[in-house]
Amino acid sequence: MMKITEDIRYVGVDDHKIDLFEGQYVVKNGMSYNSYVILDDKIAVLDTVDEHFKDEWLSNVKAVLNGRDPDYLVVHHMEGDHSANIGAFMSEYPKTTIVSSLAAFNMIKCYFGSSYEDRRLVVKTGDTLNLGKHTLKFVETPMVHWPEVIMSYDEKDKVLFSADAFGTFGANDVKTDNWDDEARRYYIGVVGKFGVQVHSALSKITKLDVRTICALHGPVLTSNLSHYLDLYNKWSTYESEDDGVLIAYSSIYGHTKKAALKLEKELKDRGIKNVDIRDVPRSDMYECVALAFKHKKLVIATTSYNADIFPCMKHFVDHLIARGYKNRTIGIIESGSWAPIVTNSVKKKFENSKDITFLDKGVKILCALNEKNEDEIKELASLL
């Protein structure tokens, strides 16, 4: 098993059988379910893994224990991909004490029929657990992204066990250089609604001298931590990463697509470097949503359909609103053969969102793209 520090081992697993994480997020590179062991005078196992990997995980733990019995099982988060094997672990090691928040123990009873009253230690912010050389200090981080979540900090090795925070999609045995993209897609999709709570958690953990971050998904982070913390600060405050533009379009007969591509070219010709364009119905929806949060500006290019917004684009807008989309500028390209209604419909959807600025000038395509529309596209580009 991977050695993180002299006394901390990684005992997690990689899942390449999964196609959709949480039944909705495409994970072409699989997923990791991370678990850790701290070997000291007393031994702490930190979190379990998805139920389908019980035997592999227990084998990993056993190999690291090397004949010893664990003293504690620390449960940071009760979501099934991390907690499913609590019962199996407690059957294997019945003298172990579970360490978690009170809210987690209520969930444990709900899931497993017992809250292990005789083998439990309830912790809250500021509480510590001494293992010998290592002392874990606990921080409650409710709604990051479930109400029972805690993080823990190893004071000796300066390691933060961050639960789902700083997690990414992808298995750990697949090496990639796109942590930002997969972490953004993970954060915006899974955690993004709870920015206020994430920012509150950041204010607590940035007071600690963190040298290593061990999340429950994705790689162990050991360098350039300021970069990851800066991204989380931007994401949790709904600030953009750059002044770029996402052009999100859907097109039935090609006219709206043609307008979107002309706008992309116009923006690039004007020297705007950070331009992404996505055909929403043919793209990963959650990548589109994440890119909308990445950039400062968004152009929605779509058609009217059944006196409403084209269904897939309507779905895209709903995802943005559900995740607290704000502090952004939106331009609209609308298309319809006789009565385009996209502009009014989109504005109505965002009417309760904060700090959304709609550009005064848009593009209205009646039937087919014409010279007037091309002038409108140039004017729209000049405002972005």
N, C-alpha and C positions, 0 to 999 in steps of 0.2 A: 504494500500500500504506500501511497505517496507520503513522503515526509515533509511536513510544512515547517516545523521547527524541531528542535531536539526532542521535545516531548509531545508534539501534536501530530497526529496522523490523519490522513484522509481515508475514509472507508466507504465512500459513496459508490454509486453505480451509474452507468450510462444506459439509456433506453433508445434503441434504434428500431423498435417495433411500433412506436407511437407515430401517428400521422398528424393528429390534431391535438395540441395541448389544450386542456380544459374543454375539449370538444369543439374548438373553434379556431385556434391559432395554428397555422401551417408551420410545421417544424421539420424542414427538409434535412437538417443535420441532427435530428433527434433531440433528446433532453438529458440533462444530468440531474440526479437527485443526490444532493450532497449530505454527507454525514461525517462527523469528526470524532476523534477520541483524544482525550488528554491523559497521558500516562504520568502519574505522580504517586505520592504516597497513597492517595486515593485516586480512583479512576473515574472520569466522567465521559460518558458517551453522549454526543450532542446530536439529537434528532435521528429519526429513522428514515425510511425511504418508501417509495410506492409499493403497494401490496404485491405486485407481480414480481418483485425482486427480493422477496423475503429471504430466500435461501442464499442467494449470492451475497446479500448484505450481512446476514448473520455469519456467513463464512468469513467475510472480510473482517468483521469485528472480532471473531474468535482468533483469527490469525494474528491480529495486532495485540490482543490480550495475552497471548502466549501463556495460557494456563491460569491466568489471574481472573478474578471475578470483578465486574464493574461495581462501583459504589453508587453511582448516580446516572440517571438518564435525564438529560436536560432537554425539555421540549420548548422550542422557541415559537413554534407555529403549528396549529392543529389542522391545516389543510391536508387532505388525504395523501397527497404525493410526498408528505413528510412525516405524517403521524400514523399511517396505516398499520405499521408493525409494532406499535406499542404493546399490544396484547401478546404478540408472539415473543417479543423481547422479554417481557415480564414473566412469561412462562419459562423461558430459557434461563433467566437470571432472577429468580423470585426474591432474592434479598436486596435487590436494587431499590433505591429511593428515587422517585420521580420528582424532578424540580421544574416548576413552571408557575405561571400566574393562576390566580383563582379562577379567572374566566376560562382558562385552558382546562382546568380540572372539571369544570362543569361540562365542557365539551367531551372530555375523556369519558365521563360517565355516560353521556348520551351515545357515544360511539361504541364503547366497550362494556357497558353495563356496570362499571365500577369506577369510582374516582380514587381508588387505592388509598383510602383514608389512613391506613396503618403504614403506608410506605410512600408518603408524599411530603414535599417541602414546598410551601407556597412562598413565592418571592415577589417583591415589588421593587420599584426604582430605589436604588441606593443600597439594596441588600447585597451581601457578598456570600460566596461559597469558597471556603478554603480547602484546597486539595493537597497542600504541602508547600512546594515552591510556587505553585500557581494559585492565584485567587481570581475567581470570576466575579465581576461586578455587573449587576443587572440593571437594565433600563427598560421601563415599560414604553412600548411604542404602539398604542392601540390604533387600529384602522390603517396599519401599514402591512397588509391591507385588510386584516381581520381584527376584531376587537380584543382578542386575547394575546396578541403578539408581544413578545419580549425580545430584546437583544442582550447579548452578554459580551463582556470585555475582559480579556485575560490581561491582568495588570503586569505580569512578568514579561510575556513575549509581545505585548502591545497588539494583540490580535482582537479584532472585532468580529463576532459571530452575528451577522446582520439579518438573519432570517431571509425573507424574500427581497429585501432591499439590496440593490446592486446585483441582482440576478439577471441572467440572460437566457434566451433560447439557445439551444444547441448542446450536444453532448460534449463532454470534456476531451474525448479521444479524437475529436475532429478539430484540428488546429485551423483557426481563421484569424484574420486581422481586422475583423469588423465588429469588435466589441460594441462600439458606439451604436451601430445600426441595430444590432440584435437586442442590446440593452434598452435602446429607445423604444423599439417595437414592443418589448416585454413590459417596460414601465408604463408607456402610454396605454397599452391594451389592458393590462392586468391591474395596475396600481393607480393609473392616471387620475381617476376621479377624486382621489384622496390627497391632493396636493397640499392642503393646509396641514394635514396630519403628518405627511412626509417631511414638510419643512420644519414642523415642530420637532420631529425626531432628529433631523439634521442639526438643529440648534443644541441638542443634547450630546450627540456623538462627536461633533466638531470640537467640543471642549476636552475630548480625550486625546491622548497621544497615540493615534492609530498608525501602525506600521504595516499591517496586513488586514485585508478584509476577506472573510470567509462567508460567502453567501450560500443560500440553499440551492441555488441553480448557477451553473456557469463556473468559470475559472476562479481560482484563488488569486486575489489581486495583491501584488507585493511591491509595485513601483508605480510612479506617476499617479499617486492617489489623489492629488489635488485636481487632476483632470476629471476623475470620476465624481468627486465631490462637487466640482463646479457644474458638471452636467446635471447632477441631481438637484442642485440649487436652482438652476434654470427651469428644469422640468417641473419642480414642485411649486415654483412661483409663476408658471405658465408664461415664462419669457421665451422668446425665440433664440435659437443658436446663431442665427445669421439674418441678414436682411434680404434673403433670397425669396424665390417665388416657387410655389407648387401650382402647376396647371393640372387640375383634375377634370377630366372630361369623359363624357359618354356620348356616343353618336349612333344613330340608327342607319342612316343612308349616306353618311360620310361628310355632310356639310359642316357639322359641328367639329368633327375631327380636323377637317381642313383649316377651320378657323383657329383651333387650338395650336396646330402645328405652325401656322403663320405667326401667331403670337409668340411662340417659343423662339422662332427665328428672329423676330423683331427684337425681343429682349436680349438675345445673345449678340445681335448686331450692335446693340446699344452698350455692350460691354458688361452686362449683368452676368456674372459667372455662376452664381448659385441658383440655377433653374432646373427644376425637376418637372417632368411631365408624365402623367399616368392615365392610361385608359382604364378607368375605375372598374367596369364590369369584367375586364380581362386581367386584372391585377390582384395581388394580395390586398384585401380590404384594409387589413391592419397595418400594412406597410404604408398605404396611402394616408391613413389617419396619422401615423407617426410622422410622416413627412410634412403634413399640414402643421403639426406642432413644431417641427424643426425650423421651418421658415417663418419669416415675419408676415409674408403676404400669400394669399391664396386666390386663385382664379377658378371659379366653378363654371365650367362650360358644358351645358347640357340642354336637353330638349324638354318641351312640355309633353305630358303623356297622361291621357285620361283626366284632363283638367287639373293636373298636379305636376310635380317634379318627376322626371324619369325615375322609376323605382330604385335602381341601384344607387343613383346619386342621392336620392332622398335618404336611403339607408346610410350612406357615407356622412351626410350632414347630421343625421341623428347620432351617429357615433361621436362626432366632434362635440356636439352639445352635451351628450351624456358624460363626457370626460372634462367638462368645464372649459371648453375652448374660449379663449379671450385674448385681449391685447394683440389683436390681429387686424389686418386690412384685407378686405375681400372685394374682388372685382367679379363681374358676372358677364358671361357670354350666353345668351339665351336663343333658342331656336324653336320655331314653330311655323306650321304652314299657314295658319289663319289667326291664332290668338295666343302668342307666347305669354306665359304667366310665371316663368321661373323667377324673375327678379323679385316680384312681390311675394311669392311663396317662400323663397329663401330668406328674405328680410323678416318675414313674419315668424319663421322658425327661430331666428336668432334674437327675437325681440326681448327676451329675458336674459340674454347673455351680456356679459360685462365687457366694455371697451372694445366693441367690434365697430370698425369704421368701414362703411361701404363707399367705394369710389362713385363719384357722381356720374361719370361717363362709363357706359358699358357698350356691349355689342348686341344688336337685335337682328337675328337672321330670319327673314320671312321667305320661306321656301328654300332658296338657294343663296349661297354666298355671292355678294355682288361688290361693285367698286365702292359703294358707300360703306359696306361692312369692312372693307380693307382699310379705309380711312379711319373707321372707328377702332379697328385693331391697333393701328399706329398710335392713336390718341390714348387708348387704354395702356399701351406699353409705356407711353411717356409719363404716365401717372404712377407706374409701379417702381 
